[in-house]
Amino acid sequence: SGNVFADLGYTNAVGEQLKALLASEIIKAMDGRSMTARAAEALTGIAATDFSRIRNCKLDRFTYSPWVIDE
């Protein structure tokens, strides 16, 4: 289907895919700059623990506004 979450039967497959894709882009940006979670915190003001969660693909604490996606 192009969405692994849909293939696995997740009820919110589009939202889960969105979070995974955003996390992937954040990780790619951090890696491209050899940036630690602490450096990302200093740059953005977002807690280093949140960047660590993203890097470890622990995305259950993150949310998005439903108007952002069109299921």
CHARMM-style PDB file with segment names, atoms N, HN, CA, C and O in Angstrom:
ATOM      1  N   SER     1       0.822  -1.210   0.000  1.00  0.00      PROA
ATOM      2  CA  SER     1       0.000   0.000   0.000  1.00  0.00      PROA
ATOM      3  C   SER     1       0.861   1.268   0.000  1.00  0.00      PROA
ATOM      4  O   SER     1       0.362   2.359  -0.277  1.00  0.00      PROA
ATOM      5  N   GLY     2       2.132   1.126   0.306  1.00  0.00      PROA
ATOM      6  HN  GLY     2       2.537   0.240   0.531  1.00  0.00      PROA
ATOM      7  CA  GLY     2       2.980   2.302   0.442  1.00  0.00      PROA
ATOM      8  C   GLY     2       2.999   2.843   1.856  1.00  0.00      PROA
ATOM      9  O   GLY     2       3.735   3.783   2.155  1.00  0.00      PROA
ATOM     10  N   ASN     3       2.194   2.256   2.729  1.00  0.00      PROA
ATOM     11  HN  ASN     3       1.596   1.492   2.487  1.00  0.00      PROA
ATOM     12  CA  ASN     3       2.171   2.667   4.128  1.00  0.00      PROA
ATOM     13  C   ASN     3       2.250   1.402   4.973  1.00  0.00      PROA
ATOM     14  O   ASN     3       1.274   0.659   5.081  1.00  0.00      PROA
ATOM     15  N   VAL     4       3.404   1.159   5.567  1.00  0.00      PROA
ATOM     16  HN  VAL     4       4.197   1.762   5.479  1.00  0.00      PROA
ATOM     17  CA  VAL     4       3.616  -0.049   6.361  1.00  0.00      PROA
ATOM     18  C   VAL     4       2.643  -0.122   7.530  1.00  0.00      PROA
ATOM     19  O   VAL     4       2.247  -1.217   7.931  1.00  0.00      PROA
ATOM     20  N   PHE     5       2.251   1.015   8.082  1.00  0.00      PROA
ATOM     21  HN  PHE     5       2.573   1.904   7.757  1.00  0.00      PROA
ATOM     22  CA  PHE     5       1.326   1.024   9.213  1.00  0.00      PROA
ATOM     23  C   PHE     5      -0.054   0.534   8.790  1.00  0.00      PROA
ATOM     24  O   PHE     5      -0.724  -0.163   9.552  1.00  0.00      PROA
ATOM     25  N   ALA     6      -0.482   0.890   7.587  1.00  0.00      PROA
ATOM     26  HN  ALA     6       0.062   1.456   6.968  1.00  0.00      PROA
ATOM     27  CA  ALA     6      -1.750   0.388   7.047  1.00  0.00      PROA
ATOM     28  C   ALA     6      -1.651  -1.113   6.802  1.00  0.00      PROA
ATOM     29  O   ALA     6      -2.581  -1.864   7.097  1.00  0.00      PROA
ATOM     30  N   ASP     7      -0.517  -1.537   6.262  1.00  0.00      PROA
ATOM     31  HN  ASP     7       0.238  -0.927   6.023  1.00  0.00      PROA
ATOM     32  CA  ASP     7      -0.314  -2.964   5.993  1.00  0.00      PROA
ATOM     33  C   ASP     7      -0.359  -3.789   7.277  1.00  0.00      PROA
ATOM     34  O   ASP     7      -0.782  -4.945   7.266  1.00  0.00      PROA
ATOM     35  N   LEU     8       0.080  -3.188   8.379  1.00  0.00      PROA
ATOM     36  HN  LEU     8       0.424  -2.249   8.387  1.00  0.00      PROA
ATOM     37  CA  LEU     8       0.082  -3.883   9.673  1.00  0.00      PROA
ATOM     38  C   LEU     8      -1.225  -3.712  10.440  1.00  0.00      PROA
ATOM     39  O   LEU     8      -1.370  -4.250  11.537  1.00  0.00      PROA
ATOM     40  N   GLY     9      -2.180  -2.967   9.875  1.00  0.00      PROA
ATOM     41  HN  GLY     9      -2.062  -2.529   8.983  1.00  0.00      PROA
ATOM     42  CA  GLY     9      -3.497  -2.830  10.481  1.00  0.00      PROA
ATOM     43  C   GLY     9      -3.641  -1.758  11.539  1.00  0.00      PROA
ATOM     44  O   GLY     9      -4.585  -1.799  12.327  1.00  0.00      PROA
ATOM     45  N   TYR    10      -2.729  -0.798  11.578  1.00  0.00      PROA
ATOM     46  HN  TYR    10      -1.962  -0.764  10.937  1.00  0.00      PROA
ATOM     47  CA  TYR    10      -2.865   0.297  12.538  1.00  0.00      PROA
ATOM     48  C   TYR    10      -4.129   1.097  12.232  1.00  0.00      PROA
ATOM     49  O   TYR    10      -4.449   1.341  11.068  1.00  0.00      PROA
ATOM     50  N   THR    11      -4.842   1.501  13.275  1.00  0.00      PROA
ATOM     51  HN  THR    11      -4.582   1.303  14.220  1.00  0.00      PROA
ATOM     52  CA  THR    11      -6.070   2.264  13.058  1.00  0.00      PROA
ATOM     53  C   THR    11      -5.783   3.678  12.566  1.00  0.00      PROA
ATOM     54  O   THR    11      -6.583   4.239  11.817  1.00  0.00      PROA
ATOM     55  N   ASN    12      -4.671   4.257  12.967  1.00  0.00      PROA
ATOM     56  HN  ASN    12      -4.022   3.801  13.576  1.00  0.00      PROA
ATOM     57  CA  ASN    12      -4.304   5.602  12.549  1.00  0.00      PROA
ATOM     58  C   ASN    12      -3.048   5.535  11.682  1.00  0.00      PROA
ATOM     59  O   ASN    12      -2.044   6.183  11.979  1.00  0.00      PROA
ATOM     60  N   ALA    13      -3.113   4.757  10.627  1.00  0.00      PROA
ATOM     61  HN  ALA    13      -3.928   4.231  10.386  1.00  0.00      PROA
ATOM     62  CA  ALA    13      -1.942   4.484   9.805  1.00  0.00      PROA
ATOM     63  C   ALA    13      -1.358   5.740   9.174  1.00  0.00      PROA
ATOM     64  O   ALA    13      -0.136   5.884   9.118  1.00  0.00      PROA
ATOM     65  N   VAL    14      -2.189   6.640   8.705  1.00  0.00      PROA
ATOM     66  HN  VAL    14      -3.181   6.523   8.750  1.00  0.00      PROA
ATOM     67  CA  VAL    14      -1.696   7.860   8.058  1.00  0.00      PROA
ATOM     68  C   VAL    14      -0.954   8.732   9.069  1.00  0.00      PROA
ATOM     69  O   VAL    14       0.114   9.267   8.770  1.00  0.00      PROA
ATOM     70  N   GLY    15      -1.515   8.869  10.246  1.00  0.00      PROA
ATOM     71  HN  GLY    15      -2.382   8.435  10.489  1.00  0.00      PROA
ATOM     72  CA  GLY    15      -0.865   9.657  11.292  1.00  0.00      PROA
ATOM     73  C   GLY    15       0.445   9.050  11.749  1.00  0.00      PROA
ATOM     74  O   GLY    15       1.421   9.770  11.964  1.00  0.00      PROA
ATOM     75  N   GLU    16       0.482   7.736  11.901  1.00  0.00      PROA
ATOM     76  HN  GLU    16      -0.310   7.151  11.727  1.00  0.00      PROA
ATOM     77  CA  GLU    16       1.719   7.058  12.296  1.00  0.00      PROA
ATOM     78  C   GLU    16       2.790   7.219  11.225  1.00  0.00      PROA
ATOM     79  O   GLU    16       3.960   7.436  11.541  1.00  0.00      PROA
ATOM     80  N   GLN    17       2.396   7.113   9.967  1.00  0.00      PROA
ATOM     81  HN  GLN    17       1.445   6.936   9.711  1.00  0.00      PROA
ATOM     82  CA  GLN    17       3.356   7.299   8.882  1.00  0.00      PROA
ATOM     83  C   GLN    17       3.880   8.735   8.867  1.00  0.00      PROA
ATOM     84  O   GLN    17       5.068   8.962   8.642  1.00  0.00      PROA
ATOM     85  N   LEU    18       2.996   9.698   9.105  1.00  0.00      PROA
ATOM     86  HN  LEU    18       2.030   9.514   9.288  1.00  0.00      PROA
ATOM     87  CA  LEU    18       3.405  11.094   9.159  1.00  0.00      PROA
ATOM     88  C   LEU    18       4.471  11.302  10.233  1.00  0.00      PROA
ATOM     89  O   LEU    18       5.500  11.926   9.976  1.00  0.00      PROA
ATOM     90  N   LYS    19       4.224  10.782  11.430  1.00  0.00      PROA
ATOM     91  HN  LYS    19       3.388  10.275  11.639  1.00  0.00      PROA
ATOM     92  CA  LYS    19       5.191  10.940  12.511  1.00  0.00      PROA
ATOM     93  C   LYS    19       6.527  10.273  12.159  1.00  0.00      PROA
ATOM     94  O   LYS    19       7.591  10.828  12.435  1.00  0.00      PROA
ATOM     95  N   ALA    20       6.472   9.096  11.558  1.00  0.00      PROA
ATOM     96  HN  ALA    20       5.609   8.645  11.334  1.00  0.00      PROA
ATOM     97  CA  ALA    20       7.700   8.393  11.185  1.00  0.00      PROA
ATOM     98  C   ALA    20       8.482   9.158  10.123  1.00  0.00      PROA
ATOM     99  O   ALA    20       9.709   9.240  10.194  1.00  0.00      PROA
ATOM    100  N   LEU    21       7.789   9.711   9.150  1.00  0.00      PROA
ATOM    101  HN  LEU    21       6.793   9.645   9.092  1.00  0.00      PROA
ATOM    102  CA  LEU    21       8.468  10.470   8.096  1.00  0.00      PROA
ATOM    103  C   LEU    21       9.086  11.750   8.646  1.00  0.00      PROA
ATOM    104  O   LEU    21      10.203  12.108   8.273  1.00  0.00      PROA
ATOM    105  N   LEU    22       8.371  12.441   9.527  1.00  0.00      PROA
ATOM    106  HN  LEU    22       7.464  12.150   9.831  1.00  0.00      PROA
ATOM    107  CA  LEU    22       8.923  13.651  10.140  1.00  0.00      PROA
ATOM    108  C   LEU    22      10.139  13.317  11.001  1.00  0.00      PROA
ATOM    109  O   LEU    22      11.141  14.032  10.967  1.00  0.00      PROA
ATOM    110  N   ALA    23      10.054  12.236  11.771  1.00  0.00      PROA
ATOM    111  HN  ALA    23       9.240  11.655  11.799  1.00  0.00      PROA
ATOM    112  CA  ALA    23      11.186  11.819  12.597  1.00  0.00      PROA
ATOM    113  C   ALA    23      12.389  11.505  11.717  1.00  0.00      PROA
ATOM    114  O   ALA    23      13.517  11.867  12.051  1.00  0.00      PROA
ATOM    115  N   SER    24      12.154  10.844  10.613  1.00  0.00      PROA
ATOM    116  HN  SER    24      11.238  10.550  10.341  1.00  0.00      PROA
ATOM    117  CA  SER    24      13.233  10.517   9.683  1.00  0.00      PROA
ATOM    118  C   SER    24      13.924  11.771   9.158  1.00  0.00      PROA
ATOM    119  O   SER    24      15.151  11.808   9.061  1.00  0.00      PROA
ATOM    120  N   GLU    25      13.157  12.784   8.822  1.00  0.00      PROA
ATOM    121  HN  GLU    25      12.160  12.754   8.901  1.00  0.00      PROA
ATOM    122  CA  GLU    25      13.737  14.035   8.332  1.00  0.00      PROA
ATOM    123  C   GLU    25      14.515  14.762   9.424  1.00  0.00      PROA
ATOM    124  O   GLU    25      15.566  15.343   9.154  1.00  0.00      PROA
ATOM    125  N   ILE    26      14.011  14.732  10.639  1.00  0.00      PROA
ATOM    126  HN  ILE    26      13.157  14.259  10.858  1.00  0.00      PROA
ATOM    127  CA  ILE    26      14.719  15.367  11.758  1.00  0.00      PROA
ATOM    128  C   ILE    26      16.042  14.651  12.012  1.00  0.00      PROA
ATOM    129  O   ILE    26      17.074  15.296  12.195  1.00  0.00      PROA
ATOM    130  N   ILE    27      16.013  13.319  12.024  1.00  0.00      PROA
ATOM    131  HN  ILE    27      15.174  12.795  11.875  1.00  0.00      PROA
ATOM    132  CA  ILE    27      17.233  12.541  12.232  1.00  0.00      PROA
ATOM    133  C   ILE    27      18.231  12.817  11.110  1.00  0.00      PROA
ATOM    134  O   ILE    27      19.425  12.978  11.365  1.00  0.00      PROA
ATOM    135  N   LYS    28      17.747  12.871   9.876  1.00  0.00      PROA
ATOM    136  HN  LYS    28      16.777  12.739   9.669  1.00  0.00      PROA
ATOM    137  CA  LYS    28      18.626  13.143   8.735  1.00  0.00      PROA
ATOM    138  C   LYS    28      19.278  14.522   8.877  1.00  0.00      PROA
ATOM    139  O   LYS    28      20.471  14.672   8.611  1.00  0.00      PROA
ATOM    140  N   ALA    29      18.507  15.523   9.293  1.00  0.00      PROA
ATOM    141  HN  ALA    29      17.538  15.400   9.509  1.00  0.00      PROA
ATOM    142  CA  ALA    29      19.049  16.872   9.468  1.00  0.00      PROA
ATOM    143  C   ALA    29      20.087  16.906  10.581  1.00  0.00      PROA
ATOM    144  O   ALA    29      21.129  17.546  10.443  1.00  0.00      PROA
ATOM    145  N   MET    30      19.803  16.214  11.687  1.00  0.00      PROA
ATOM    146  HN  MET    30      18.957  15.694  11.798  1.00  0.00      PROA
ATOM    147  CA  MET    30      20.762  16.170  12.792  1.00  0.00      PROA
ATOM    148  C   MET    30      22.040  15.444  12.379  1.00  0.00      PROA
ATOM    149  O   MET    30      23.142  15.904  12.678  1.00  0.00      PROA
ATOM    150  N   ASP    31      21.894  14.324  11.700  1.00  0.00      PROA
ATOM    151  HN  ASP    31      20.999  13.951  11.457  1.00  0.00      PROA
ATOM    152  CA  ASP    31      23.069  13.561  11.267  1.00  0.00      PROA
ATOM    153  C   ASP    31      23.906  14.351  10.262  1.00  0.00      PROA
ATOM    154  O   ASP    31      25.135  14.312  10.307  1.00  0.00      PROA
ATOM    155  N   GLY    32      23.243  15.062   9.363  1.00  0.00      PROA
ATOM    156  HN  GLY    32      22.244  15.094   9.327  1.00  0.00      PROA
ATOM    157  CA  GLY    32      23.944  15.848   8.359  1.00  0.00      PROA
ATOM    158  C   GLY    32      24.788  16.956   8.960  1.00  0.00      PROA
ATOM    159  O   GLY    32      25.757  17.413   8.355  1.00  0.00      PROA
ATOM    160  N   ARG    33      24.413  17.379  10.148  1.00  0.00      PROA
ATOM    161  HN  ARG    33      23.625  17.008  10.639  1.00  0.00      PROA
ATOM    162  CA  ARG    33      25.153  18.436  10.845  1.00  0.00      PROA
ATOM    163  C   ARG    33      25.974  17.871  12.008  1.00  0.00      PROA
ATOM    164  O   ARG    33      26.556  18.629  12.784  1.00  0.00      PROA
ATOM    165  N   SER    34      26.018  16.566  12.125  1.00  0.00      PROA
ATOM    166  HN  SER    34      25.545  15.951  11.494  1.00  0.00      PROA
ATOM    167  CA  SER    34      26.681  15.895  13.265  1.00  0.00      PROA
ATOM    168  C   SER    34      26.212  16.520  14.578  1.00  0.00      PROA
ATOM    169  O   SER    34      27.021  16.843  15.448  1.00  0.00      PROA
ATOM    170  N   MET    35      24.903  16.683  14.706  1.00  0.00      PROA
ATOM    171  HN  MET    35      24.246  16.421  13.998  1.00  0.00      PROA
ATOM    172  CA  MET    35      24.317  17.411  15.825  1.00  0.00      PROA
ATOM    173  C   MET    35      23.831  16.448  16.906  1.00  0.00      PROA
ATOM    174  O   MET    35      23.133  15.474  16.624  1.00  0.00      PROA
ATOM    175  N   THR    36      24.207  16.736  18.125  1.00  0.00      PROA
ATOM    176  HN  THR    36      24.774  17.527  18.354  1.00  0.00      PROA
ATOM    177  CA  THR    36      23.707  15.978  19.270  1.00  0.00      PROA
ATOM    178  C   THR    36      22.329  16.503  19.663  1.00  0.00      PROA
ATOM    179  O   THR    36      21.880  17.546  19.188  1.00  0.00      PROA
ATOM    180  N   ALA    37      21.685  15.762  20.529  1.00  0.00      PROA
ATOM    181  HN  ALA    37      22.049  14.915  20.915  1.00  0.00      PROA
ATOM    182  CA  ALA    37      20.382  16.204  21.037  1.00  0.00      PROA
ATOM    183  C   ALA    37      20.532  17.524  21.795  1.00  0.00      PROA
ATOM    184  O   ALA    37      19.670  18.397  21.699  1.00  0.00      PROA
ATOM    185  N   ARG    38      21.613  17.666  22.538  1.00  0.00      PROA
ATOM    186  HN  ARG    38      22.314  16.956  22.616  1.00  0.00      PROA
ATOM    187  CA  ARG    38      21.858  18.920  23.280  1.00  0.00      PROA
ATOM    188  C   ARG    38      22.082  20.095  22.335  1.00  0.00      PROA
ATOM    189  O   ARG    38      21.605  21.199  22.597  1.00  0.00      PROA
ATOM    190  N   ALA    39      22.795  19.870  21.252  1.00  0.00      PROA
ATOM    191  HN  ALA    39      23.183  18.973  21.039  1.00  0.00      PROA
ATOM    192  CA  ALA    39      23.025  20.936  20.272  1.00  0.00      PROA
ATOM    193  C   ALA    39      21.714  21.316  19.585  1.00  0.00      PROA
ATOM    194  O   ALA    39      21.466  22.492  19.318  1.00  0.00      PROA
ATOM    195  N   ALA    40      20.879  20.320  19.303  1.00  0.00      PROA
ATOM    196  HN  ALA    40      21.080  19.365  19.520  1.00  0.00      PROA
ATOM    197  CA  ALA    40      19.579  20.597  18.689  1.00  0.00      PROA
ATOM    198  C   ALA    40      18.697  21.396  19.648  1.00  0.00      PROA
ATOM    199  O   ALA    40      17.952  22.281  19.228  1.00  0.00      PROA
ATOM    200  N   GLU    41      18.789  21.072  20.946  1.00  0.00      PROA
ATOM    201  HN  GLU    41      19.394  20.352  21.287  1.00  0.00      PROA
ATOM    202  CA  GLU    41      18.044  21.822  21.949  1.00  0.00      PROA
ATOM    203  C   GLU    41      18.496  23.286  21.965  1.00  0.00      PROA
ATOM    204  O   GLU    41      17.663  24.191  21.998  1.00  0.00      PROA
ATOM    205  N   ALA    42      19.790  23.516  21.943  1.00  0.00      PROA
ATOM    206  HN  ALA    42      20.467  22.781  21.917  1.00  0.00      PROA
ATOM    207  CA  ALA    42      20.328  24.876  21.968  1.00  0.00      PROA
ATOM    208  C   ALA    42      19.881  25.664  20.743  1.00  0.00      PROA
ATOM    209  O   ALA    42      19.623  26.865  20.827  1.00  0.00      PROA
ATOM    210  N   LEU    43      19.794  24.986  19.612  1.00  0.00      PROA
ATOM    211  HN  LEU    43      20.004  24.010  19.543  1.00  0.00      PROA
ATOM    212  CA  LEU    43      19.402  25.641  18.370  1.00  0.00      PROA
ATOM    213  C   LEU    43      17.909  25.940  18.307  1.00  0.00      PROA
ATOM    214  O   LEU    43      17.505  26.986  17.799  1.00  0.00      PROA
ATOM    215  N   THR    44      17.079  25.016  18.827  1.00  0.00      PROA
ATOM    216  HN  THR    44      17.407  24.166  19.239  1.00  0.00      PROA
ATOM    217  CA  THR    44      15.636  25.124  18.635  1.00  0.00      PROA
ATOM    218  C   THR    44      14.844  25.500  19.878  1.00  0.00      PROA
ATOM    219  O   THR    44      13.737  26.030  19.774  1.00  0.00      PROA
ATOM    220  N   GLY    45      15.402  25.230  21.047  1.00  0.00      PROA
ATOM    221  HN  GLY    45      16.301  24.800  21.131  1.00  0.00      PROA
ATOM    222  CA  GLY    45      14.650  25.449  22.274  1.00  0.00      PROA
ATOM    223  C   GLY    45      13.756  24.268  22.629  1.00  0.00      PROA
ATOM    224  O   GLY    45      13.050  24.312  23.637  1.00  0.00      PROA
ATOM    225  N   ILE    46      13.773  23.216  21.820  1.00  0.00      PROA
ATOM    226  HN  ILE    46      14.346  23.180  21.001  1.00  0.00      PROA
ATOM    227  CA  ILE    46      13.016  21.991  22.090  1.00  0.00      PROA
ATOM    228  C   ILE    46      13.902  21.094  22.952  1.00  0.00      PROA
ATOM    229  O   ILE    46      15.102  20.981  22.705  1.00  0.00      PROA
ATOM    230  N   ALA    47      13.314  20.460  23.954  1.00  0.00      PROA
ATOM    231  HN  ALA    47      12.339  20.552  24.154  1.00  0.00      PROA
ATOM    232  CA  ALA    47      14.080  19.671  24.921  1.00  0.00      PROA
ATOM    233  C   ALA    47      14.919  18.589  24.252  1.00  0.00      PROA
ATOM    234  O   ALA    47      14.473  17.919  23.320  1.00  0.00      PROA
ATOM    235  N   ALA    48      16.138  18.436  24.746  1.00  0.00      PROA
ATOM    236  HN  ALA    48      16.501  18.981  25.503  1.00  0.00      PROA
ATOM    237  CA  ALA    48      17.047  17.399  24.239  1.00  0.00      PROA
ATOM    238  C   ALA    48      16.427  16.015  24.388  1.00  0.00      PROA
ATOM    239  O   ALA    48      16.650  15.137  23.554  1.00  0.00      PROA
ATOM    240  N   THR    49      15.654  15.822  25.445  1.00  0.00      PROA
ATOM    241  HN  THR    49      15.473  16.535  26.123  1.00  0.00      PROA
ATOM    242  CA  THR    49      15.007  14.513  25.633  1.00  0.00      PROA
ATOM    243  C   THR    49      14.049  14.201  24.489  1.00  0.00      PROA
ATOM    244  O   THR    49      13.908  13.041  24.100  1.00  0.00      PROA
ATOM    245  N   ASP    50      13.393  15.216  23.949  1.00  0.00      PROA
ATOM    246  HN  ASP    50      13.507  16.158  24.265  1.00  0.00      PROA
ATOM    247  CA  ASP    50      12.510  14.994  22.796  1.00  0.00      PROA
ATOM    248  C   ASP    50      13.313  14.578  21.571  1.00  0.00      PROA
ATOM    249  O   ASP    50      12.887  13.696  20.826  1.00  0.00      PROA
ATOM    250  N   PHE    51      14.463  15.198  21.352  1.00  0.00      PROA
ATOM    251  HN  PHE    51      14.809  15.916  21.957  1.00  0.00      PROA
ATOM    252  CA  PHE    51      15.308  14.792  20.225  1.00  0.00      PROA
ATOM    253  C   PHE    51      15.833  13.376  20.431  1.00  0.00      PROA
ATOM    254  O   PHE    51      15.955  12.620  19.467  1.00  0.00      PROA
ATOM    255  N   SER    52      16.145  13.006  21.669  1.00  0.00      PROA
ATOM    256  HN  SER    52      16.046  13.620  22.452  1.00  0.00      PROA
ATOM    257  CA  SER    52      16.577  11.641  21.955  1.00  0.00      PROA
ATOM    258  C   SER    52      15.460  10.651  21.667  1.00  0.00      PROA
ATOM    259  O   SER    52      15.706   9.584  21.106  1.00  0.00      PROA
ATOM    260  N   ARG    53      14.239  10.993  22.045  1.00  0.00      PROA
ATOM    261  HN  ARG    53      14.039  11.860  22.501  1.00  0.00      PROA
ATOM    262  CA  ARG    53      13.096  10.121  21.749  1.00  0.00      PROA
ATOM    263  C   ARG    53      12.923   9.949  20.246  1.00  0.00      PROA
ATOM    264  O   ARG    53      12.680   8.841  19.766  1.00  0.00      PROA
ATOM    265  N   ILE    54      13.046  11.038  19.509  1.00  0.00      PROA
ATOM    266  HN  ILE    54      13.243  11.938  19.899  1.00  0.00      PROA
ATOM    267  CA  ILE    54      12.915  10.962  18.050  1.00  0.00      PROA
ATOM    268  C   ILE    54      14.008  10.072  17.482  1.00  0.00      PROA
ATOM    269  O   ILE    54      13.733   9.201  16.655  1.00  0.00      PROA
ATOM    270  N   ARG    55      15.235  10.279  17.912  1.00  0.00      PROA
ATOM    271  HN  ARG    55      15.459  10.986  18.583  1.00  0.00      PROA
ATOM    272  CA  ARG    55      16.353   9.476  17.399  1.00  0.00      PROA
ATOM    273  C   ARG    55      16.162   7.995  17.699  1.00  0.00      PROA
ATOM    274  O   ARG    55      16.596   7.146  16.921  1.00  0.00      PROA
ATOM    275  N   ASN    56      15.514   7.678  18.821  1.00  0.00      PROA
ATOM    276  HN  ASN    56      15.161   8.368  19.453  1.00  0.00      PROA
ATOM    277  CA  ASN    56      15.264   6.288  19.204  1.00  0.00      PROA
ATOM    278  C   ASN    56      13.907   5.771  18.714  1.00  0.00      PROA
ATOM    279  O   ASN    56      13.474   4.683  19.093  1.00  0.00      PROA
ATOM    280  N   CYS    57      13.247   6.560  17.873  1.00  0.00      PROA
ATOM    281  HN  CYS    57      13.598   7.445  17.565  1.00  0.00      PROA
ATOM    282  CA  CYS    57      11.954   6.191  17.272  1.00  0.00      PROA
ATOM    283  C   CYS    57      10.881   5.897  18.312  1.00  0.00      PROA
ATOM    284  O   CYS    57      10.028   5.033  18.106  1.00  0.00      PROA
ATOM    285  N   LYS    58      10.926   6.603  19.409  1.00  0.00      PROA
ATOM    286  HN  LYS    58      11.619   7.305  19.576  1.00  0.00      PROA
ATOM    287  CA  LYS    58       9.885   6.499  20.429  1.00  0.00      PROA
ATOM    288  C   LYS    58       8.955   7.693  20.221  1.00  0.00      PROA
ATOM    289  O   LYS    58       9.108   8.739  20.851  1.00  0.00      PROA
ATOM    290  N   LEU    59       7.997   7.510  19.333  1.00  0.00      PROA
ATOM    291  HN  LEU    59       7.873   6.660  18.822  1.00  0.00      PROA
ATOM    292  CA  LEU    59       7.191   8.630  18.846  1.00  0.00      PROA
ATOM    293  C   LEU    59       5.799   8.693  19.468  1.00  0.00      PROA
ATOM    294  O   LEU    59       5.005   9.559  19.100  1.00  0.00      PROA
ATOM    295  N   ASP    60       5.485   7.797  20.402  1.00  0.00      PROA
ATOM    296  HN  ASP    60       6.129   7.094  20.701  1.00  0.00      PROA
ATOM    297  CA  ASP    60       4.142   7.755  20.961  1.00  0.00      PROA
ATOM    298  C   ASP    60       3.768   9.016  21.737  1.00  0.00      PROA
ATOM    299  O   ASP    60       2.580   9.306  21.873  1.00  0.00      PROA
ATOM    300  N   ARG    61       4.725   9.765  22.243  1.00  0.00      PROA
ATOM    301  HN  ARG    61       5.691   9.529  22.132  1.00  0.00      PROA
ATOM    302  CA  ARG    61       4.431  10.991  22.996  1.00  0.00      PROA
ATOM    303  C   ARG    61       4.171  12.196  22.098  1.00  0.00      PROA
ATOM    304  O   ARG    61       3.711  13.237  22.568  1.00  0.00      PROA
ATOM    305  N   PHE    62       4.461  12.057  20.820  1.00  0.00      PROA
ATOM    306  HN  PHE    62       4.834  11.211  20.438  1.00  0.00      PROA
ATOM    307  CA  PHE    62       4.317  13.181  19.902  1.00  0.00      PROA
ATOM    308  C   PHE    62       2.953  13.152  19.232  1.00  0.00      PROA
ATOM    309  O   PHE    62       2.431  12.095  18.878  1.00  0.00      PROA
ATOM    310  N   THR    63       2.392  14.342  19.070  1.00  0.00      PROA
ATOM    311  HN  THR    63       2.815  15.201  19.357  1.00  0.00      PROA
ATOM    312  CA  THR    63       1.089  14.466  18.435  1.00  0.00      PROA
ATOM    313  C   THR    63       1.187  15.443  17.272  1.00  0.00      PROA
ATOM    314  O   THR    63       2.215  16.086  17.060  1.00  0.00      PROA
ATOM    315  N   TYR    64       0.113  15.537  16.538  1.00  0.00      PROA
ATOM    316  HN  TYR    64      -0.722  15.015  16.710  1.00  0.00      PROA
ATOM    317  CA  TYR    64       0.019  16.461  15.404  1.00  0.00      PROA
ATOM    318  C   TYR    64      -1.402  16.972  15.364  1.00  0.00      PROA
ATOM    319  O   TYR    64      -2.304  16.373  15.950  1.00  0.00      PROA
ATOM    320  N   SER    65      -1.599  18.060  14.684  1.00  0.00      PROA
ATOM    321  HN  SER    65      -0.866  18.547  14.208  1.00  0.00      PROA
ATOM    322  CA  SER    65      -2.949  18.596  14.514  1.00  0.00      PROA
ATOM    323  C   SER    65      -3.628  17.839  13.377  1.00  0.00      PROA
ATOM    324  O   SER    65      -3.051  17.717  12.297  1.00  0.00      PROA
ATOM    325  N   PRO    66      -4.838  17.328  13.592  1.00  0.00      PROA
ATOM    326  CA  PRO    66      -5.501  16.521  12.555  1.00  0.00      PROA
ATOM    327  C   PRO    66      -5.734  17.276  11.258  1.00  0.00      PROA
ATOM    328  O   PRO    66      -5.861  16.647  10.207  1.00  0.00      PROA
ATOM    329  N   TRP    67      -5.795  18.584  11.294  1.00  0.00      PROA
ATOM    330  HN  TRP    67      -5.692  19.095  12.148  1.00  0.00      PROA
ATOM    331  CA  TRP    67      -6.029  19.332  10.058  1.00  0.00      PROA
ATOM    332  C   TRP    67      -4.826  19.286   9.131  1.00  0.00      PROA
ATOM    333  O   TRP    67      -4.922  19.678   7.968  1.00  0.00      PROA
ATOM    334  N   VAL    68      -3.682  18.806   9.641  1.00  0.00      PROA
ATOM    335  HN  VAL    68      -3.604  18.488  10.586  1.00  0.00      PROA
ATOM    336  CA  VAL    68      -2.464  18.766   8.855  1.00  0.00      PROA
ATOM    337  C   VAL    68      -2.517  17.660   7.802  1.00  0.00      PROA
ATOM    338  O   VAL    68      -1.927  17.794   6.729  1.00  0.00      PROA
ATOM    339  N   ILE    69      -3.212  16.581   8.101  1.00  0.00      PROA
ATOM    340  HN  ILE    69      -3.690  16.471   8.972  1.00  0.00      PROA
ATOM    341  CA  ILE    69      -3.253  15.453   7.171  1.00  0.00      PROA
ATOM    342  C   ILE    69      -4.652  15.229   6.633  1.00  0.00      PROA
ATOM    343  O   ILE    69      -5.642  15.618   7.252  1.00  0.00      PROA
ATOM    344  N   ASP    70      -4.717  14.614   5.503  1.00  0.00      PROA
ATOM    345  HN  ASP    70      -3.913  14.298   5.000  1.00  0.00      PROA
ATOM    346  CA  ASP    70      -5.993  14.286   4.872  1.00  0.00      PROA
ATOM    347  C   ASP    70      -6.045  12.782   4.701  1.00  0.00      PROA
ATOM    348  O   ASP    70      -5.429  12.236   3.787  1.00  0.00      PROA
ATOM    349  N   GLU    71      -6.780  12.110   5.578  1.00  0.00      PROA
ATOM    350  HN  GLU    71      -7.281  12.554   6.320  1.00  0.00      PROA
ATOM    351  CA  GLU    71      -6.847  10.647   5.493  1.00  0.00      PROA
ATOM    352  C   GLU    71      -7.745  10.269   4.384  1.00  0.00      PROA
ATOM    353  OT1 GLU    71      -7.948   9.081   4.131  1.00  0.00      PROA
TER     354      GLU     71
END
